[in-house]
């Protein structure tokens, strides 16, 4: 059963995530858009936490807010033009019509056609403990050393970009 606090947290995260995603699309500075994309991915992870999907939240943070966002920020840093040029293209109106149609269809399917009844037979089990055991277990936990190695490689890549960019 969702409490009032969880419902409030869900709506705050949902509105914040939607605003961040809208800002990603509308901002002209591509570096700021990439940073807001990190905020969008983090907001989605927060929504997963509110919905008791701990494992999905962890994966969202590790893969999307971590790896994919860093990849995008590196791509932005390596380009010389951080501000997008040009205005609307000739497909802007048709793209807006397709986007609005898809949003209306998604809302209709979500609200009108989906049965949201919750079964009381299978209570939600937290997945945090098995995830923590997989990360930090000494006998078969190789995920933590892998993540530490990725942080060292990330530091090396940032250093290499800083050295090359000055030249």
N, C-alpha and C positions, 0 to 999 in steps of 0.2 A: 504494500500500500504506500502510495506516495504522500508524504506529509506536506504541510503548507510551506515549510522552509525549503524542502527539496523542489517543490513546484516554483517557488520564487527564484531559487538559484538557477533552475533550468531556464526560466524566462529571461533572467538577466544575462546568462551566458548565451542564449539563443539570439537575443537582440544585439548584444555586443559582437558576437561572431558574424551576424549578418551585416552589421555596419562596417566591420573590418573588411569583410569580403567585398562589399560595395565600394569601399575606399580603394581596395586593390585595383578594381576595374577602372575607377574614375580618376585616380591620381596620375599626373603627368610625370612626376619624378619616379623613375623605375626603382631606385634604391629604396625610397620610402614605401613603395608598393610591395617590394620584397619583404621589408620588415613587417608590414601589416599582414602579409601572407603568413608569417610566423605566428602572429597574434591570432589569425583565423584558425590555423591548425591547433594552436593551444586551446582556443575556445571550444573546438570540436572535442578535444580530449577532456575538457572540463564537463561537457555535456555527457560524454561516455561515463565519467565518474558519477555524475548525478543519477544516471540510469543504471548504475551498478554493473557496468561492463568494465571492470578494472583492467583486465588483460588488453582489451581494445584501446583503453586510454593509454596504457603503457606503450603499446605498439605505435599508436598515433604520435606520442611524444618522441619516441626513439627514431622512427622512420621518417615521418613527415615533418614534424617541427624540428627535428635534428638534421637528418641526412639530406632530405630533399631541399629544405630551406637553405642549408649551407651550400649546396650545389648551385642553387639559383643565385645566392648572394655572391659566390665566386664568379659566376658567369657575368653578373652585373659589374663586379669590380674589375674584371679583365677587359671589359669594353670601355671605349673612350667617351661614349656619349650617354651620360646618365639620365638625360631628359628626353622623352619621346618627342619627335617632331611630327608635324602633319596634323591634320584635323580629321574630321569624319570622312569615311570613305563612301563610295556610292552604294555600299551594301549595309549601311548603318540602319536605315529604316526597316529593311527586310529582316535584318538580324534582331532588331528590337521586337518586331512582330512575332518572330519565331520564339524568342525568349519569353515574351509575355504569354504566348499560347502554351508553352511547356510548363510555365509556373502555374497557370490555371489548371492544366491537366493534372499536375502533381498534387495540387491542393484538392482537386475533386476526387482523385483516387485515394489520397490519404484520409480525407474526412468522410467521404461518402461511401466508398466501396470497401474499406478495410474494417474488419471486426477487431476491436481493440479490447476484447474481454481478456481478463487475466485469470489464468487457472490457479486455483489454490492448492492443487495437488503437488506441484513442484516449486518449492520456495527457491528464491534466488540464492545461489551459493557464491560467496566471495572467491575471487580467483587471485587475490593478492598473495596469500601464503604460498601457493604452488609456484607463482611467478618469482617470488623472493627466493624460494628454494632453488629454482633453476638458475637464478643469477648468482647467488652467493654460496652455493653448496660446494664444499671443498673436494668431494669425491668425484663428481662429474660436472661441476660448474665451470665451463670454459667461456661463458658469456662475459663475465666481468673482465678477465684479461683481454678478451677481444675488444671490448669497449675502451679499455685503457689504451690499447694499441691504436685504436682509431683516433683518440684524442691526441696522442703523440704525432700521428700522421697529419692530423688537422693543423697542429702547431707548426709542423715542418712546411706544410703547404702555404700557410699564411706568411711564414718567413720568406719562402721562395717568391711569393707574389710581391711582397714588400721590397725585396731586393731587385727584382726585375722591373717593377713599376717605376722606380726612381730613374732607371736608365732610359 
